[in-house]
Amino acid sequence: MPERDEVRRLPTDEWERLKRDARERAEHRLAAQRRGGSDSGQHTDGRQEP
């Protein structure tokens, strides 16, 4: 029987930084959508610009 996968623990400060970065990217993306453009290079349906 295979051993169960170990849960990788991140230091709390690292985890908080990752969450903050993700939140900032999401806010930036939403602001770009509200302006009617997308400076991230992504379409709203998930297609990526080359």
PDB file of N, CA, C and O in Angstrom:
ATOM      1  N   MET A   1       0.844  -1.188   0.000  1.00  0.00           N
ATOM      2  CA  MET A   1       0.000   0.000   0.000  1.00  0.00           C
ATOM      3  C   MET A   1       0.887   1.249   0.000  1.00  0.00           C
ATOM      4  O   MET A   1       1.810   1.346   0.809  1.00  0.00           O
ATOM      5  N   PRO A   2       0.620   2.200  -0.895  1.00  0.00           N
ATOM      6  CA  PRO A   2       1.496   3.380  -0.972  1.00  0.00           C
ATOM      7  C   PRO A   2       1.361   4.267   0.260  1.00  0.00           C
ATOM      8  O   PRO A   2       0.292   4.385   0.860  1.00  0.00           O
ATOM      9  N   GLU A   3       2.482   4.884   0.612  1.00  0.00           N
ATOM     10  CA  GLU A   3       2.452   5.811   1.744  1.00  0.00           C
ATOM     11  C   GLU A   3       1.643   7.039   1.360  1.00  0.00           C
ATOM     12  O   GLU A   3       1.630   7.450   0.199  1.00  0.00           O
ATOM     13  N   ARG A   4       0.972   7.617   2.342  1.00  0.00           N
ATOM     14  CA  ARG A   4       0.170   8.798   2.029  1.00  0.00           C
ATOM     15  C   ARG A   4       1.090   9.984   1.753  1.00  0.00           C
ATOM     16  O   ARG A   4       2.184  10.088   2.308  1.00  0.00           O
ATOM     17  N   ASP A   5       0.621  10.866   0.889  1.00  0.00           N
ATOM     18  CA  ASP A   5       1.428  12.027   0.536  1.00  0.00           C
ATOM     19  C   ASP A   5       1.629  12.922   1.744  1.00  0.00           C
ATOM     20  O   ASP A   5       0.714  13.145   2.538  1.00  0.00           O
ATOM     21  N   GLU A   6       2.847  13.430   1.864  1.00  0.00           N
ATOM     22  CA  GLU A   6       3.124  14.368   2.946  1.00  0.00           C
ATOM     23  C   GLU A   6       2.618  15.742   2.562  1.00  0.00           C
ATOM     24  O   GLU A   6       2.743  16.166   1.414  1.00  0.00           O
ATOM     25  N   VAL A   7       2.055  16.423   3.520  1.00  0.00           N
ATOM     26  CA  VAL A   7       1.610  17.794   3.284  1.00  0.00           C
ATOM     27  C   VAL A   7       2.823  18.694   3.460  1.00  0.00           C
ATOM     28  O   VAL A   7       3.506  18.657   4.484  1.00  0.00           O
ATOM     29  N   ARG A   8       3.072  19.498   2.444  1.00  0.00           N
ATOM     30  CA  ARG A   8       4.217  20.403   2.528  1.00  0.00           C
ATOM     31  C   ARG A   8       3.816  21.645   3.297  1.00  0.00           C
ATOM     32  O   ARG A   8       2.834  22.300   2.948  1.00  0.00           O
ATOM     33  N   ARG A   9       4.546  21.971   4.316  1.00  0.00           N
ATOM     34  CA  ARG A   9       4.241  23.136   5.138  1.00  0.00           C
ATOM     35  C   ARG A   9       5.104  24.310   4.697  1.00  0.00           C
ATOM     36  O   ARG A   9       6.323  24.196   4.568  1.00  0.00           O
ATOM     37  N   LEU A  10       4.449  25.431   4.470  1.00  0.00           N
ATOM     38  CA  LEU A  10       5.178  26.650   4.156  1.00  0.00           C
ATOM     39  C   LEU A  10       5.270  27.488   5.421  1.00  0.00           C
ATOM     40  O   LEU A  10       4.353  27.478   6.241  1.00  0.00           O
ATOM     41  N   PRO A  11       6.365  28.207   5.584  1.00  0.00           N
ATOM     42  CA  PRO A  11       6.421  29.136   6.714  1.00  0.00           C
ATOM     43  C   PRO A  11       5.279  30.146   6.604  1.00  0.00           C
ATOM     44  O   PRO A  11       4.879  30.520   5.501  1.00  0.00           O
ATOM     45  N   THR A  12       4.767  30.580   7.731  1.00  0.00           N
ATOM     46  CA  THR A  12       3.610  31.472   7.741  1.00  0.00           C
ATOM     47  C   THR A  12       3.859  32.736   6.939  1.00  0.00           C
ATOM     48  O   THR A  12       2.985  33.169   6.188  1.00  0.00           O
ATOM     49  N   ASP A  13       5.041  33.341   7.084  1.00  0.00           N
ATOM     50  CA  ASP A  13       5.309  34.584   6.353  1.00  0.00           C
ATOM     51  C   ASP A  13       5.331  34.353   4.847  1.00  0.00           C
ATOM     52  O   ASP A  13       4.893  35.213   4.083  1.00  0.00           O
ATOM     53  N   GLU A  14       5.834  33.211   4.419  1.00  0.00           N
ATOM     54  CA  GLU A  14       5.845  32.873   2.993  1.00  0.00           C
ATOM     55  C   GLU A  14       4.410  32.707   2.480  1.00  0.00           C
ATOM     56  O   GLU A  14       4.068  33.198   1.405  1.00  0.00           O
ATOM     57  N   TRP A  15       3.581  32.014   3.258  1.00  0.00           N
ATOM     58  CA  TRP A  15       2.184  31.786   2.884  1.00  0.00           C
ATOM     59  C   TRP A  15       1.439  33.111   2.794  1.00  0.00           C
ATOM     60  O   TRP A  15       0.673  33.324   1.854  1.00  0.00           O
ATOM     61  N   GLU A  16       1.652  34.006   3.756  1.00  0.00           N
ATOM     62  CA  GLU A  16       0.994  35.313   3.737  1.00  0.00           C
ATOM     63  C   GLU A  16       1.432  36.118   2.514  1.00  0.00           C
ATOM     64  O   GLU A  16       0.616  36.803   1.897  1.00  0.00           O
ATOM     65  N   ARG A  17       2.712  36.038   2.163  1.00  0.00           N
ATOM     66  CA  ARG A  17       3.212  36.768   0.997  1.00  0.00           C
ATOM     67  C   ARG A  17       2.567  36.235  -0.281  1.00  0.00           C
ATOM     68  O   ARG A  17       2.172  37.013  -1.149  1.00  0.00           O
ATOM     69  N   LEU A  18       2.460  34.909  -0.398  1.00  0.00           N
ATOM     70  CA  LEU A  18       1.831  34.319  -1.581  1.00  0.00           C
ATOM     71  C   LEU A  18       0.371  34.737  -1.688  1.00  0.00           C
ATOM     72  O   LEU A  18      -0.099  35.069  -2.776  1.00  0.00           O
ATOM     73  N   LYS A  19      -0.351  34.725  -0.573  1.00  0.00           N
ATOM     74  CA  LYS A  19      -1.756  35.134  -0.596  1.00  0.00           C
ATOM     75  C   LYS A  19      -1.885  36.601  -0.988  1.00  0.00           C
ATOM     76  O   LYS A  19      -2.772  36.967  -1.760  1.00  0.00           O
ATOM     77  N   ARG A  20      -0.992  37.446  -0.452  1.00  0.00           N
ATOM     78  CA  ARG A  20      -1.043  38.876  -0.768  1.00  0.00           C
ATOM     79  C   ARG A  20      -0.749  39.102  -2.250  1.00  0.00           C
ATOM     80  O   ARG A  20      -1.433  39.889  -2.904  1.00  0.00           O
ATOM     81  N   ASP A  21       0.261  38.418  -2.779  1.00  0.00           N
ATOM     82  CA  ASP A  21       0.597  38.555  -4.203  1.00  0.00           C
ATOM     83  C   ASP A  21      -0.573  38.128  -5.081  1.00  0.00           C
ATOM     84  O   ASP A  21      -0.895  38.805  -6.057  1.00  0.00           O
ATOM     85  N   ALA A  22      -1.208  37.015  -4.742  1.00  0.00           N
ATOM     86  CA  ALA A  22      -2.341  36.525  -5.531  1.00  0.00           C
ATOM     87  C   ALA A  22      -3.496  37.523  -5.487  1.00  0.00           C
ATOM     88  O   ALA A  22      -4.152  37.771  -6.499  1.00  0.00           O
ATOM     89  N   ARG A  23      -3.739  38.092  -4.307  1.00  0.00           N
ATOM     90  CA  ARG A  23      -4.826  39.058  -4.165  1.00  0.00           C
ATOM     91  C   ARG A  23      -4.532  40.314  -4.987  1.00  0.00           C
ATOM     92  O   ARG A  23      -5.427  40.856  -5.636  1.00  0.00           O
ATOM     93  N   GLU A  24      -3.274  40.779  -4.959  1.00  0.00           N
ATOM     94  CA  GLU A  24      -2.908  41.965  -5.743  1.00  0.00           C
ATOM     95  C   GLU A  24      -3.054  41.706  -7.239  1.00  0.00           C
ATOM     96  O   GLU A  24      -3.529  42.573  -7.973  1.00  0.00           O
ATOM     97  N   ARG A  25      -2.649  40.518  -7.698  1.00  0.00           N
ATOM     98  CA  ARG A  25      -2.805  40.191  -9.118  1.00  0.00           C
ATOM     99  C   ARG A  25      -4.277  40.158  -9.505  1.00  0.00           C
ATOM    100  O   ARG A  25      -4.653  40.651 -10.569  1.00  0.00           O
ATOM    101  N   ALA A  26      -5.112  39.579  -8.646  1.00  0.00           N
ATOM    102  CA  ALA A  26      -6.547  39.505  -8.933  1.00  0.00           C
ATOM    103  C   ALA A  26      -7.150  40.905  -9.000  1.00  0.00           C
ATOM    104  O   ALA A  26      -7.956  41.190  -9.886  1.00  0.00           O
ATOM    105  N   GLU A  27      -6.766  41.779  -8.070  1.00  0.00           N
ATOM    106  CA  GLU A  27      -7.290  43.149  -8.082  1.00  0.00           C
ATOM    107  C   GLU A  27      -6.845  43.880  -9.344  1.00  0.00           C
ATOM    108  O   GLU A  27      -7.624  44.618  -9.946  1.00  0.00           O
ATOM    109  N   HIS A  28      -5.601  43.677  -9.739  1.00  0.00           N
ATOM    110  CA  HIS A  28      -5.072  44.323 -10.943  1.00  0.00           C
ATOM    111  C   HIS A  28      -5.824  43.851 -12.186  1.00  0.00           C
ATOM    112  O   HIS A  28      -6.154  44.642 -13.070  1.00  0.00           O
ATOM    113  N   ARG A  29      -6.089  42.529 -12.232  1.00  0.00           N
ATOM    114  CA  ARG A  29      -6.809  41.957 -13.365  1.00  0.00           C
ATOM    115  C   ARG A  29      -8.242  42.497 -13.423  1.00  0.00           C
ATOM    116  O   ARG A  29      -8.738  42.827 -14.501  1.00  0.00           O
ATOM    117  N   LEU A  30      -8.900  42.588 -12.274  1.00  0.00           N
ATOM    118  CA  LEU A  30     -10.265  43.116 -12.247  1.00  0.00           C
ATOM    119  C   LEU A  30     -10.288  44.579 -12.667  1.00  0.00           C
ATOM    120  O   LEU A  30     -11.189  44.996 -13.395  1.00  0.00           O
ATOM    121  N   ALA A  31      -9.323  45.357 -12.225  1.00  0.00           N
ATOM    122  CA  ALA A  31      -9.261  46.768 -12.606  1.00  0.00           C
ATOM    123  C   ALA A  31      -9.055  46.900 -14.110  1.00  0.00           C
ATOM    124  O   ALA A  31      -9.648  47.776 -14.740  1.00  0.00           O
ATOM    125  N   ALA A  32      -8.223  46.043 -14.690  1.00  0.00           N
ATOM    126  CA  ALA A  32      -7.985  46.083 -16.134  1.00  0.00           C
ATOM    127  C   ALA A  32      -9.260  45.728 -16.892  1.00  0.00           C
ATOM    128  O   ALA A  32      -9.553  46.330 -17.925  1.00  0.00           O
ATOM    129  N   GLN A  33     -10.018  44.761 -16.390  1.00  0.00           N
ATOM    130  CA  GLN A  33     -11.273  44.381 -17.045  1.00  0.00           C
ATOM    131  C   GLN A  33     -12.278  45.525 -16.978  1.00  0.00           C
ATOM    132  O   GLN A  33     -13.000  45.779 -17.942  1.00  0.00           O
ATOM    133  N   ARG A  34     -12.325  46.215 -15.837  1.00  0.00           N
ATOM    134  CA  ARG A  34     -13.258  47.339 -15.700  1.00  0.00           C
ATOM    135  C   ARG A  34     -12.906  48.460 -16.663  1.00  0.00           C
ATOM    136  O   ARG A  34     -13.795  49.148 -17.165  1.00  0.00           O
ATOM    137  N   ARG A  35     -11.609  48.652 -16.928  1.00  0.00           N
ATOM    138  CA  ARG A  35     -11.194  49.690 -17.876  1.00  0.00           C
ATOM    139  C   ARG A  35     -11.497  49.279 -19.311  1.00  0.00           C
ATOM    140  O   ARG A  35     -11.427  50.108 -20.218  1.00  0.00           O
ATOM    141  N   GLY A  36     -11.833  48.015 -19.529  1.00  0.00           N
ATOM    142  CA  GLY A  36     -12.176  47.541 -20.858  1.00  0.00           C
ATOM    143  C   GLY A  36     -10.985  46.989 -21.616  1.00  0.00           C
ATOM    144  O   GLY A  36     -11.122  46.577 -22.768  1.00  0.00           O
ATOM    145  N   GLY A  37      -9.834  46.974 -20.998  1.00  0.00           N
ATOM    146  CA  GLY A  37      -8.638  46.424 -21.635  1.00  0.00           C
ATOM    147  C   GLY A  37      -8.045  45.378 -20.724  1.00  0.00           C
ATOM    148  O   GLY A  37      -8.515  45.161 -19.607  1.00  0.00           O
ATOM    149  N   SER A  38      -7.019  44.742 -21.211  1.00  0.00           N
ATOM    150  CA  SER A  38      -6.337  43.765 -20.379  1.00  0.00           C
ATOM    151  C   SER A  38      -4.851  43.897 -20.618  1.00  0.00           C
ATOM    152  O   SER A  38      -4.341  43.518 -21.673  1.00  0.00           O
ATOM    153  N   ASP A  39      -4.155  44.440 -19.626  1.00  0.00           N
ATOM    154  CA  ASP A  39      -2.713  44.569 -19.793  1.00  0.00           C
ATOM    155  C   ASP A  39      -1.981  43.325 -19.299  1.00  0.00           C
ATOM    156  O   ASP A  39      -0.752  43.324 -19.222  1.00  0.00           O
ATOM    157  N   SER A  40      -2.721  42.262 -18.962  1.00  0.00           N
ATOM    158  CA  SER A  40      -2.073  41.028 -18.544  1.00  0.00           C
ATOM    159  C   SER A  40      -1.815  40.112 -19.740  1.00  0.00           C
ATOM    160  O   SER A  40      -1.098  39.119 -19.615  1.00  0.00           O
ATOM    161  N   GLY A  41      -2.393  40.438 -20.899  1.00  0.00           N
ATOM    162  CA  GLY A  41      -2.204  39.599 -22.073  1.00  0.00           C
ATOM    163  C   GLY A  41      -3.160  38.431 -22.120  1.00  0.00           C
ATOM    164  O   GLY A  41      -3.032  37.565 -22.985  1.00  0.00           O
ATOM    165  N   GLN A  42      -4.117  38.387 -21.207  1.00  0.00           N
ATOM    166  CA  GLN A  42      -5.087  37.295 -21.188  1.00  0.00           C
ATOM    167  C   GLN A  42      -6.462  37.799 -21.566  1.00  0.00           C
ATOM    168  O   GLN A  42      -6.862  38.903 -21.196  1.00  0.00           O
ATOM    169  N   HIS A  43      -7.182  36.971 -22.312  1.00  0.00           N
ATOM    170  CA  HIS A  43      -8.564  37.276 -22.634  1.00  0.00           C
ATOM    171  C   HIS A  43      -9.442  36.840 -21.467  1.00  0.00           C
ATOM    172  O   HIS A  43      -9.023  36.037 -20.633  1.00  0.00           O
ATOM    173  N   THR A  44     -10.653  37.370 -21.412  1.00  0.00           N
ATOM    174  CA  THR A  44     -11.540  37.019 -20.307  1.00  0.00           C
ATOM    175  C   THR A  44     -11.952  35.552 -20.356  1.00  0.00           C
ATOM    176  O   THR A  44     -12.345  34.994 -19.331  1.00  0.00           O
ATOM    177  N   ASP A  45     -11.873  34.918 -21.518  1.00  0.00           N
ATOM    178  CA  ASP A  45     -12.240  33.500 -21.599  1.00  0.00           C
ATOM    179  C   ASP A  45     -11.042  32.583 -21.335  1.00  0.00           C
ATOM    180  O   ASP A  45     -11.151  31.366 -21.484  1.00  0.00           O
ATOM    181  N   GLY A  46      -9.908  33.155 -20.946  1.00  0.00           N
ATOM    182  CA  GLY A  46      -8.763  32.345 -20.557  1.00  0.00           C
ATOM    183  C   GLY A  46      -7.729  32.124 -21.633  1.00  0.00           C
ATOM    184  O   GLY A  46      -6.670  31.559 -21.359  1.00  0.00           O
ATOM    185  N   ARG A  47      -8.011  32.565 -22.879  1.00  0.00           N
ATOM    186  CA  ARG A  47      -6.995  32.408 -23.924  1.00  0.00           C
ATOM    187  C   ARG A  47      -5.828  33.346 -23.637  1.00  0.00           C
ATOM    188  O   ARG A  47      -6.013  34.450 -23.125  1.00  0.00           O
ATOM    189  N   GLN A  48      -4.630  32.892 -23.974  1.00  0.00           N
ATOM    190  CA  GLN A  48      -3.433  33.690 -23.717  1.00  0.00           C
ATOM    191  C   GLN A  48      -2.922  34.269 -25.027  1.00  0.00           C
ATOM    192  O   GLN A  48      -2.896  33.590 -26.054  1.00  0.00           O
ATOM    193  N   GLU A  49      -2.514  35.534 -24.978  1.00  0.00           N
ATOM    194  CA  GLU A  49      -1.907  36.148 -26.162  1.00  0.00           C
ATOM    195  C   GLU A  49      -0.546  35.502 -26.403  1.00  0.00           C
ATOM    196  O   GLU A  49       0.138  35.138 -25.447  1.00  0.00           O
ATOM    197  N   PRO A  50      -0.148  35.356 -27.650  1.00  0.00           N
ATOM    198  CA  PRO A  50       1.171  34.767 -27.924  1.00  0.00           C
ATOM    199  C   PRO A  50       2.303  35.702 -27.508  1.00  0.00           C
ATOM    200  O   PRO A  50       3.475  35.362 -27.668  1.00  0.00           O
TER     201      PRO A  50
END
